[in-house]
Amino acid sequence: MKTNTRMIALNGVLAALYAAVTLATASFAYGPIQFRVADALCVLPFFAPSTSIGLFLGCLAANLFSPVSALDIVIGSAATLAGCLAAARVKHKWLVPLPTILANTIMVGSG
């Protein structure tokens, strides 16, 4: 995959968008039970696999503000990355949300 200016800019915008939406919904995006509206963006790798990078970086940036624990920074961000990478490989568009849901359920839930 060739890196170009457009891909870098797109990933930067996605990272900022993910972090901004998570911080704007912080009252229910952080805590023992997390509902992340920004995770709806994790279907984008199905259409453009390179967007996994921006979503991971956005999640990482948002998780730096997590009041839960430092583990949320590492495990939560890794779960988003794993879910996005898996979503990029899904064959049926109706199943695209499942990898992110499962990755977060398993990884964050066990962390």
C-alpha positions in Angstrom: 0.0 0.0 0.0 1.4 3.3 -1.0 1.2 6.1 1.5 0.2 9.5 0.0 -0.8 12.9 1.3 -4.5 12.3 0.8 -4.4 9.1 2.9 -2.4 10.8 5.7 -4.9 13.7 5.7 -7.9 11.4 5.8 -6.4 9.5 8.7 -5.7 12.7 10.5 -9.3 13.9 10.1 -10.6 10.5 11.2 -8.4 10.5 14.3 -9.6 14.0 15.2 -13.2 13.1 14.6 -13.1 9.9 16.6 -11.4 11.7 19.5 -13.7 14.7 19.4 -16.9 12.6 19.3 -15.7 10.5 22.2 -14.8 13.5 24.3 -18.1 15.2 23.4 -19.9 12.1 24.7 -17.6 11.5 27.6 -20.4 11.1 30.1 -21.1 7.7 28.7 -18.0 7.0 26.6 -15.9 6.4 29.7 -16.5 4.3 32.8 -17.1 0.7 33.7 -19.8 0.5 31.0 -18.7 2.3 27.9 -20.9 3.3 25.0 -18.8 4.9 22.2 -20.7 6.6 19.5 -17.4 7.1 17.7 -17.1 3.4 17.2 -19.7 3.7 14.5 -16.8 5.0 12.4 -15.1 1.6 12.6 -17.1 0.3 9.6 -15.0 2.6 7.4 -12.1 0.1 7.0 -14.6 -2.1 5.0 -14.5 0.6 2.3 -11.0 1.9 2.8 -8.7 -0.4 4.8 -6.1 2.3 5.4 -8.6 4.2 7.7 -7.8 1.7 10.4 -4.7 3.7 11.3 -6.7 7.0 11.8 -9.4 5.3 13.9 -6.7 3.6 16.0 -4.9 6.9 16.6 -8.2 8.7 17.4 -9.1 6.0 19.9 -5.6 6.2 21.4 -5.9 10.0 21.7 -9.4 9.7 23.3 -8.2 7.0 25.7 -5.5 9.3 27.0 -8.4 11.1 28.8 -9.8 7.9 30.2 -10.5 8.1 34.0 -10.8 4.3 34.2 -7.2 3.2 34.1 -4.0 3.1 32.0 -5.1 -0.3 30.8 -7.9 1.4 28.9 -5.4 3.3 26.9 -3.6 0.1 25.8 -6.3 -2.5 25.7 -9.1 -0.2 24.4 -6.9 1.2 21.6 -5.7 -2.3 20.7 -9.3 -3.5 20.6 -10.3 -0.8 18.2 -7.3 -1.5 15.9 -8.1 -5.3 16.0 -11.7 -4.6 15.2 -10.9 -2.2 12.3 -8.4 -4.6 10.8 -10.9 -7.4 11.0 -13.7 -5.2 9.6 -11.5 -4.5 6.5 -11.6 -8.3 5.8 -15.3 -9.0 6.2 -16.9 -10.3 3.0 -20.6 -9.4 3.7 -21.4 -5.7 4.4 -24.1 -6.6 6.9 -21.4 -8.3 9.2 -19.0 -5.3 9.2 -19.9 -4.0 12.7 -19.3 -7.4 14.3 -15.5 -7.4 14.5 -15.3 -4.2 16.4 -18.1 -5.2 18.7 -16.5 -8.6 19.4 -13.0 -7.1 19.8 -14.2 -4.5 22.3 -16.4 -7.0 24.2 -13.6 -9.6 24.6 -10.5 -7.3 25.0 -12.0 -4.5 27.0 -14.3 -6.7 29.0 -11.4 -9.0 30.1 -9.0 -6.1 30.8 
